[in-house]
Amino acid sequence: MQDMNTLLIRPCQLDEIPQILEIRQRIFLHFAPAVYSSKEVENLLEDFKTSELEEMIENKSLFVAEENHKIVGCGGWLGEAVRHMYVSPEETKKGIGSALLRVLEEDFKNRTNSSIIKAGVILYARPFYERNGYEFLQIDTNWDGSKFNRMQKKLL
């Protein structure tokens, strides 16, 4: 478990987008090939709009996890769903993703007054979300034919 005294979770800044994109690419290249075809992995990496990150940063709904002044993960929400949850591959299984989820869920609940948050979850991340209280709803299909998990969590 991560020593949470050294982990800082704070709103993301615009100039940190390149670091977010680098973590996103590394996490997808590390985990996605085990459950997606090479074409699907390529599509995952290309199917991205920086404008969505910019919107979330402007709304203060995208958070970064920082350890020793280095960004090791991010996560946020847009609309009614968790978006852009990434933790550096070498930093997984340390509680960073769970800490990010707790912060973004609390922020979502406080700012939307909604008691249910949704998530479209890449196939390999389903166990992580289940450990964090998310309920599996169904497997769905992206525009490119790749599969993902539709999940949600009732916030208390």
C-alpha positions, 0 to 999 in steps of 0.5 A: 500500500502506498504511503499516502503521506507522500502522495498529493492529489490535486487538480490538474493544470493545463501544462500537465497534459503532456505528462497525462498523455505519456502515462496514458500511452504507457499504461495502454501499451503495458496492459491492453495487448493482453486483452485487445488485438494490435489494431484495437490497441492502436485505435485506443491510443489514437482515439483521444481528444485533448479538448476533453482533458482541457474541458475537465481541467477548466471545470476542475474535475480532472485530478493528478496524483503526485509523488515526490513532485512527479505525476504518477496518475490521473483521473476525473469525471465528465458528465455522469462518468469517470474519465481518464483514469490512468496510473503509471504501470510501475505505480499500479497496485499501490493504492494510487488509483483507489485514492484518485477514485475516492477524490473524484467520486467525492467531488462528483457527488458534491458538485452534481448532487448525483448518487450514481457515477458511471464508468466505461471501463477498459477490459483489463481494469474491471477487477480494479473498479469492482474492488472499489465498489463498482457494479458491472452492468454489461459489456458494450462495443466501441465504434471500432468493435473493441469491447469495454465494461459498462459499470456504475457505483452508488455513492453513499 
